[in-house]
Every structure is written in C-alpha cells, then in structure tokens.
Amino acid sequence: MDGSGIEPALPAWTRFACRGWRDEGVATPRGSPPAAGIERLGLAPLLFRALRDRQDARAGLFAAAYHRAAGQNLALFGPMARARDTLLDHGITPLLIKGGAFLLRHAPGDLGVRALADLDVLVGPERFDEALARLTEAGWRRLVPALRYSSRVAPAIALVSTGARGISTQLDLHRHLAQWPLLKELPARAIAQAETVGGWPMISVAHSVLLVAAHRTRHAFANDARDLVDLAAAATAIDDAAWARVVEEGAGLGLTGALYAVMRQAAWWLDEEDGAIARRAAALRSRLHPARAALLDRLADPAFVLARSSPWAGPLGRNFGVFPAAFHAPWRSLVAAIVFLPRRALEGR
C-alpha cells in the first residue's frame, strides 16, 4: 500500500470495473486485482461481470460475491413487488431509487452486478403516513422502534418483512431525499416525472444524478464507489441539452456545489481528463465562487472515494462544514444540521 493506505493497483482496477462491465473494448489491467480493496468499495460483483465477459480466469476471485448478490437480489424483489403493488392499489406511487433503480435500468438481465441489502422507495411527505399504514397492514414492521421526535424528521424509515422461510427483507421508505428541509421540493418533482421500467415507477435518469449528489454529500463524499457507478452510467446517458436542464434544476435546489464535487470525484476516479464528465465538472466549477470551489476541493478530495474515509465525516464536520459548502441554501443547511444532530443523539447512532 502507499502512504494513504490505498493499494497501488486499486485505482486501475476500480476504473476497469466501472467501465469494463458495459464496454468490452476497455483494456484489462495486468497483475492480480486487489481483492480486499475491491470488496471494500462494493465493486466485486461488477468486476466479476467485466472479467467473465472477457473469459478472464481472474473472475473466479469474485464469483462468490457475484452469485451471493444475485441470490440476495432475486429474494429481495419478490416481496418488494408485493409491497409495490400494495401501494399502487391505494393510489400511492412507490418510486424506486438508488441501487434498485440502477439495477433495473442498467442491468435488468443481470441482477448480480450489484449487491443490495434493501430497496429504497420514495413516496413523498404527503403520502408517507398512509404508505406506512398500508405496508404495516400488509405485515411490514419497523426495523427500529419509532421515536416521537426522530420518526417525524428522518428522511426515511427502515421496514422489514419476514417470509415463510424466515428470510427477512428490508425496505427503506422515504418521505424525503435528504435531511429536511434540504431538497424539500424534489420528492414531488421526482414522483411527477417518474419513468416506468420493469413494472416499477422509477426515478428519472436526470433526477438520479441529483440524488447521487445529495447522497454523497450526506456521507461527506466518502461512501463507497457504487453510487459513482450510478453517476457514470446516468451522466453518460444524458446528452448536453438534457444535462443543461439537470444543471439548472440542481441550481434551483441549491445543489450546484454538491453536483460539482461528485462530478469531480467521478472524473478523477474514471481517469477522465477530457471526457464528458470532466468537462461538465469544469463547467460546474465555473458557476461557483472561487473560494467555495476551493473549499469543496478540500472537503470532497477524490481520494476519499478509494479510502472510504474523510476527516469531515463526523457530525460536526459534515453538518457545519460539508453541508453549508455543498448546498447553496445556508438557512436550510443550518436548520438541517440542528434537526439532524438531536435525532442522531436520540437514536444513539
């Protein structure tokens, strides 16, 4: 490992995993892949797919992770489809977001390329209580007991359902897409502009880009690389005209800084010096005050992608450093931080 604790071969192999699973023209790195680092970043199933498609024997190193993901995901979508139908029967749109949306949109015939622990579904604040009641009637229960304060301000709650064989399935039911009041307008827009894929109402490609920006900001730009795979797939599918609309909507939501930070991380991770992602990151930077851009360069160091750690990841650094820098909504950021910290204390996590 180098002085940062990152295996020297890890950048090349993660870039190959992200690009190679969709493009067989991408060259395979030489040598042995750093299996521990690949697992840590959540990319083992994706790398298996890329190597298997090239009939590369090194795929065997990641076969177990791929088949485990495929089995888990197959077991997950059955109960989730029933939950979806329960909500649709009552006129509630269960918008599939995050990893589940990525799988059904970009790899519908290969559910093993990304491991899912749960499915995330957005119903919005207006229908949230009704959706929770309907799912409770259908046998879903809270994973964590309700707290009078916390349950009203959390962006999502985790629900579980136990099948006949004793296998539990988890669904994260979202009222918001970020800590309230950040992005409070986005749920209604995302639901109104839903696409339907594989029988699921699904977040649009454009809104999935904004969601990645918000999600990585919430984790101080140091969560694993899977959402950057989502970002790369979505951003490359959006032409320049559509991208301009994404940027304008992001600006209206106060997301320009967050979007710049994640696009810069993605461009570095994919080693794109003059590709579409790098060009779009540079254009976003030009919309920022130089001081804010410089601060984000520090708070969202691209190396955090591989290290999965950040000195700003603690509650104070994230809520009073990352949030105000990334979100162009200072009063909302302050309210979100004030709301978020007591909730963390009450829940003990």
C-alpha positions as CSV (number, residue, x, y, z in Angstrom):
1,M,0.0,0.0,0.0
2,D,1.1,3.6,-0.4
3,G,1.2,6.2,2.4
4,S,-2.6,6.7,2.1
5,G,-3.3,3.1,2.9
6,I,-4.7,2.5,-0.7
7,E,-3.4,-0.4,-2.7
8,P,-1.4,0.9,-5.7
9,A,-3.4,-1.2,-8.2
10,L,-6.8,-0.2,-6.8
11,P,-7.5,2.9,-9.0
12,A,-6.8,1.0,-12.2
13,W,-9.0,-2.0,-11.2
14,T,-11.9,0.1,-10.0
15,R,-11.8,2.2,-13.2
16,F,-11.8,-1.0,-15.2
17,A,-14.8,-2.4,-13.2
18,C,-16.9,0.7,-13.8
19,R,-16.1,1.0,-17.5
20,G,-15.4,-2.6,-18.5
21,W,-18.7,-4.2,-17.5
22,R,-20.5,-2.1,-20.1
23,D,-17.7,-1.8,-22.7
24,E,-15.7,-4.9,-23.8
25,G,-13.3,-2.6,-25.6
26,V,-11.8,-1.4,-22.2
27,A,-8.4,-3.0,-21.6
28,T,-8.0,-5.3,-18.6
29,P,-5.3,-4.2,-16.1
30,R,-2.3,-6.5,-15.7
31,G,-1.5,-8.4,-12.5
32,S,-3.6,-9.5,-9.6
33,P,-6.6,-7.4,-8.6
34,P,-6.6,-6.1,-5.0
35,A,-9.5,-8.2,-3.8
36,A,-9.8,-6.6,-0.4
37,G,-10.0,-3.1,-1.8
38,I,-12.5,-4.1,-4.4
39,E,-14.7,-5.7,-1.8
40,R,-14.4,-2.7,0.4
41,L,-15.7,-0.4,-2.3
42,G,-18.6,-2.7,-3.2
43,L,-17.4,-3.4,-6.7
44,A,-16.6,-7.2,-6.6
45,P,-19.8,-8.3,-8.4
46,L,-19.3,-5.7,-11.1
47,L,-15.6,-6.7,-11.6
48,F,-16.7,-10.3,-11.9
49,R,-19.0,-9.4,-14.7
50,A,-16.3,-7.4,-16.5
51,L,-13.8,-10.2,-16.2
52,R,-16.3,-13.0,-17.0
53,D,-17.3,-11.3,-20.2
54,R,-13.6,-11.4,-21.3
55,Q,-13.3,-15.1,-20.2
56,D,-10.6,-14.0,-17.8
57,A,-9.7,-16.6,-15.2
58,R,-9.3,-13.8,-12.5
59,A,-13.1,-13.6,-12.5
60,G,-13.0,-16.6,-10.2
61,L,-11.7,-14.3,-7.4
62,F,-15.1,-12.5,-7.3
63,A,-17.5,-15.3,-8.3
64,A,-18.8,-15.9,-4.8
65,A,-19.6,-12.2,-4.4
66,Y,-21.4,-12.1,-7.7
67,H,-23.5,-15.2,-7.1
68,R,-24.3,-14.1,-3.5
69,A,-25.5,-10.7,-4.8
70,A,-27.6,-12.4,-7.5
71,G,-29.3,-14.7,-4.9
72,Q,-29.9,-11.9,-2.5
73,N,-31.4,-9.7,-5.1
74,L,-33.7,-12.3,-6.5
75,A,-35.0,-13.0,-3.0
76,L,-35.4,-9.2,-2.4
77,F,-37.5,-8.3,-5.5
78,G,-40.4,-10.8,-4.8
79,P,-41.5,-9.3,-1.5
80,M,-40.8,-5.8,-2.8
81,A,-43.0,-6.3,-5.8
82,R,-45.9,-7.2,-3.4
83,A,-45.2,-4.1,-1.4
84,R,-45.1,-2.0,-4.6
85,D,-48.5,-3.5,-5.7
86,T,-50.0,-2.8,-2.2
87,L,-49.1,0.9,-2.5
88,L,-50.2,1.2,-6.2
89,D,-53.6,-0.4,-5.3
90,H,-54.1,2.6,-2.9
91,G,-53.0,5.2,-5.4
92,I,-49.6,5.8,-3.9
93,T,-46.6,5.9,-6.3
94,P,-43.7,3.9,-4.8
95,L,-40.7,5.5,-6.7
96,L,-37.8,3.1,-6.9
97,I,-34.5,5.0,-6.2
98,K,-30.8,4.3,-5.7
99,G,-29.4,0.8,-6.2
100,G,-32.7,-0.9,-7.2
101,A,-33.3,1.7,-9.9
102,F,-29.7,1.3,-11.1
103,L,-30.1,-2.5,-11.5
104,L,-33.5,-2.5,-13.3
105,R,-32.5,0.4,-15.6
106,H,-28.9,-0.6,-16.5
107,A,-28.7,-4.3,-15.8
108,P,-32.2,-5.8,-15.9
109,G,-31.0,-9.2,-17.1
110,D,-28.1,-9.5,-14.6
111,L,-29.1,-8.8,-11.1
112,G,-25.8,-10.0,-9.7
113,V,-23.8,-6.9,-10.8
114,R,-24.7,-5.0,-7.6
115,A,-25.4,-6.3,-4.1
116,L,-28.5,-4.8,-2.5
117,A,-29.2,-5.0,1.2
118,D,-32.6,-3.4,0.7
119,L,-34.7,-1.4,-1.7
120,D,-35.2,2.3,-1.4
121,V,-38.7,3.6,-2.2
122,L,-39.8,7.3,-2.2
123,V,-43.4,8.1,-1.6
124,G,-43.0,11.7,-0.5
125,P,-44.1,13.5,2.6
126,E,-47.8,13.9,1.6
127,R,-48.5,10.2,1.3
128,F,-45.8,8.9,3.7
129,D,-48.1,8.2,6.7
130,E,-50.7,6.5,4.5
131,A,-48.0,4.4,2.8
132,L,-46.6,3.4,6.2
133,A,-50.1,2.4,7.4
134,R,-50.8,0.3,4.3
135,L,-47.5,-1.5,4.5
136,T,-48.0,-2.2,8.2
137,E,-51.4,-3.7,7.4
138,A,-49.6,-5.9,4.8
139,G,-47.2,-7.3,7.5
140,W,-44.2,-4.9,7.3
141,R,-42.8,-3.6,10.6
142,R,-40.2,-1.1,11.7
143,L,-36.7,-2.3,12.0
144,V,-36.0,0.3,14.7
145,P,-38.8,1.3,17.2
146,A,-40.4,4.6,16.5
147,L,-39.3,7.7,18.4
148,R,-41.8,10.5,18.8
149,Y,-39.3,13.1,17.6
150,S,-37.0,11.2,15.3
151,S,-39.6,9.4,13.3
152,R,-41.1,12.8,12.2
153,V,-37.8,14.3,10.8
154,A,-35.9,11.3,9.4
155,P,-35.8,11.2,5.6
156,A,-36.6,7.5,5.7
157,I,-37.5,4.7,8.0
158,A,-36.5,1.0,7.6
159,L,-39.2,-1.6,7.4
160,V,-38.8,-5.4,7.4
161,S,-40.9,-8.3,6.3
162,T,-40.3,-11.9,7.2
163,G,-41.3,-14.6,4.7
164,A,-42.5,-18.1,5.2
165,R,-38.9,-19.4,5.3
166,G,-37.9,-16.9,7.9
167,I,-36.0,-14.7,5.5
168,S,-36.3,-11.0,6.3
169,T,-36.5,-8.4,3.6
170,Q,-35.8,-4.7,4.2
171,L,-37.4,-1.7,2.5
172,D,-36.4,1.9,3.2
173,L,-39.5,4.0,2.9
174,H,-38.5,7.6,2.1
175,R,-40.5,10.8,2.8
176,H,-37.6,13.0,1.7
177,L,-34.4,12.6,-0.4
178,A,-32.2,14.5,2.1
179,Q,-32.4,15.7,5.7
180,W,-35.3,18.1,5.9
181,P,-35.6,20.9,4.8
182,L,-32.8,20.3,2.2
183,L,-34.2,19.5,-1.3
184,K,-37.8,19.5,0.1
185,E,-39.2,20.3,-3.3
186,L,-37.5,17.3,-5.1
187,P,-39.8,14.4,-4.0
188,A,-42.9,15.8,-5.7
189,R,-40.9,16.6,-8.8
190,A,-39.3,13.2,-8.9
191,I,-42.6,11.4,-8.5
192,A,-44.3,13.6,-11.1
193,Q,-41.5,12.8,-13.6
194,A,-41.3,9.1,-12.8
195,E,-40.4,6.6,-15.6
196,T,-41.7,3.0,-15.6
197,V,-39.1,0.2,-16.0
198,G,-39.8,-3.4,-15.4
199,G,-43.2,-2.6,-13.9
200,W,-41.7,-0.2,-11.4
201,P,-42.2,3.5,-11.2
202,M,-38.6,4.7,-11.2
203,I,-36.7,7.9,-10.6
204,S,-35.7,9.5,-13.9
205,V,-32.1,9.5,-15.1
206,A,-31.8,13.2,-14.6
207,H,-33.1,13.1,-11.0
208,S,-30.9,10.1,-10.2
209,V,-27.9,12.3,-10.9
210,L,-29.1,14.9,-8.4
211,L,-29.8,12.2,-5.9
212,V,-26.2,10.9,-6.1
213,A,-25.0,14.4,-5.4
214,A,-27.2,14.7,-2.4
215,H,-26.4,11.2,-1.1
216,R,-22.6,11.6,-1.4
217,T,-22.8,14.9,0.3
218,R,-24.7,13.3,3.2
219,H,-21.8,10.9,3.6
220,A,-19.2,13.6,3.4
221,F,-18.2,12.4,-0.1
222,A,-16.6,9.3,1.4
223,N,-19.1,6.4,0.9
224,D,-18.3,3.5,-1.3
225,A,-17.9,3.8,-5.1
226,R,-21.2,2.2,-6.1
227,D,-23.1,5.4,-6.4
228,L,-20.3,6.8,-8.7
229,V,-21.0,3.8,-10.9
230,D,-24.7,5.0,-10.9
231,L,-23.5,8.6,-11.7
232,A,-21.2,7.5,-14.5
233,A,-24.0,5.4,-16.1
234,A,-26.5,8.2,-15.8
235,A,-24.3,11.1,-16.8
236,T,-23.1,9.4,-20.0
237,A,-26.7,8.6,-21.0
238,I,-27.7,12.3,-20.8
239,D,-26.9,14.5,-23.8
240,D,-25.7,18.1,-23.5
241,A,-29.2,19.6,-23.8
242,A,-30.6,17.4,-21.1
243,W,-27.6,17.9,-18.9
244,A,-28.1,21.7,-19.1
245,R,-31.6,21.1,-17.6
246,V,-30.1,19.0,-14.9
247,V,-27.7,21.7,-14.0
248,E,-30.4,24.4,-13.9
249,E,-32.7,22.3,-11.7
250,G,-29.8,21.5,-9.5
251,A,-29.0,25.2,-9.2
252,G,-32.6,25.9,-8.3
253,L,-32.4,23.3,-5.5
254,G,-29.1,24.7,-4.2
255,L,-27.1,21.6,-5.4
256,T,-24.5,23.2,-7.7
257,G,-21.7,22.7,-5.2
258,A,-22.7,19.1,-4.4
259,L,-23.0,18.3,-8.1
260,Y,-19.6,19.8,-8.9
261,A,-18.0,17.8,-6.1
262,V,-19.3,14.4,-7.1
263,M,-18.7,15.0,-10.8
264,R,-15.1,16.0,-10.0
265,Q,-14.7,12.8,-7.9
266,A,-16.1,10.7,-10.7
267,A,-13.9,12.3,-13.3
268,W,-10.8,11.6,-11.2
269,W,-11.9,8.1,-10.4
270,L,-12.6,7.3,-14.1
271,D,-9.3,9.0,-15.1
272,E,-11.1,11.3,-17.5
273,E,-9.1,14.4,-18.3
274,D,-11.1,15.5,-21.3
275,G,-14.2,13.3,-21.2
276,A,-17.8,14.4,-20.8
277,I,-17.8,14.0,-17.0
278,A,-14.6,16.1,-16.6
279,R,-15.9,18.8,-19.0
280,R,-19.2,19.0,-17.1
281,A,-17.3,19.2,-13.7
282,A,-15.2,22.1,-15.0
283,A,-18.3,23.9,-16.2
284,L,-20.0,23.4,-12.8
285,R,-16.9,24.8,-11.1
286,S,-17.1,28.0,-13.2
287,R,-20.5,28.6,-11.7
288,L,-19.1,28.6,-8.1
289,H,-17.3,31.4,-6.3
290,P,-13.6,30.5,-6.3
291,A,-13.5,30.3,-2.5
292,R,-16.4,27.8,-2.4
293,A,-14.9,25.7,-5.2
294,A,-11.5,25.6,-3.4
295,L,-13.3,24.6,-0.1
296,L,-15.2,21.8,-1.9
297,D,-11.9,20.6,-3.5
298,R,-10.7,20.0,0.0
299,L,-13.9,18.7,1.6
300,A,-14.5,16.3,-1.4
301,D,-11.0,15.1,-2.1
302,P,-11.3,12.5,-4.9
303,A,-9.0,10.1,-2.9
304,F,-11.9,9.8,-0.4
305,V,-13.5,7.5,-3.0
306,L,-10.9,4.8,-2.5
307,A,-10.1,5.4,1.1
308,R,-13.8,5.4,2.2
309,S,-13.0,7.8,4.9
310,S,-12.9,11.6,5.4
311,P,-11.8,13.9,8.2
312,W,-15.1,15.7,7.7
313,A,-17.3,12.7,8.2
314,G,-18.2,13.3,11.8
315,P,-21.5,15.0,12.7
316,L,-19.9,18.4,13.3
317,G,-17.7,18.4,10.2
318,R,-20.5,17.1,8.0
319,N,-23.3,19.3,9.3
320,F,-21.4,22.5,9.8
321,G,-18.7,22.1,7.1
322,V,-19.8,19.9,4.2
323,F,-23.5,20.8,4.2
324,P,-23.0,24.6,4.0
325,A,-20.3,24.3,1.4
326,A,-22.1,21.9,-0.8
327,F,-25.7,23.2,-0.6
328,H,-26.3,26.8,-1.7
329,A,-29.0,27.2,0.9
330,P,-27.4,28.4,4.1
331,W,-30.5,28.7,6.2
332,R,-31.8,25.3,5.2
333,S,-28.4,23.8,5.8
334,L,-28.3,25.3,9.3
335,V,-31.9,24.0,10.1
336,A,-31.0,20.6,8.7
337,A,-27.9,20.4,10.9
338,I,-29.9,21.5,14.0
339,V,-32.5,18.9,13.3
340,F,-30.1,16.1,12.4
341,L,-27.8,16.3,15.5
342,P,-30.6,15.7,18.1
343,R,-32.0,12.9,16.0
344,R,-28.6,11.2,16.0
345,A,-28.4,11.6,19.8
346,L,-31.9,10.2,20.4
347,E,-31.3,7.2,18.2
348,G,-27.8,6.6,19.5
349,R,-26.3,6.3,16.1
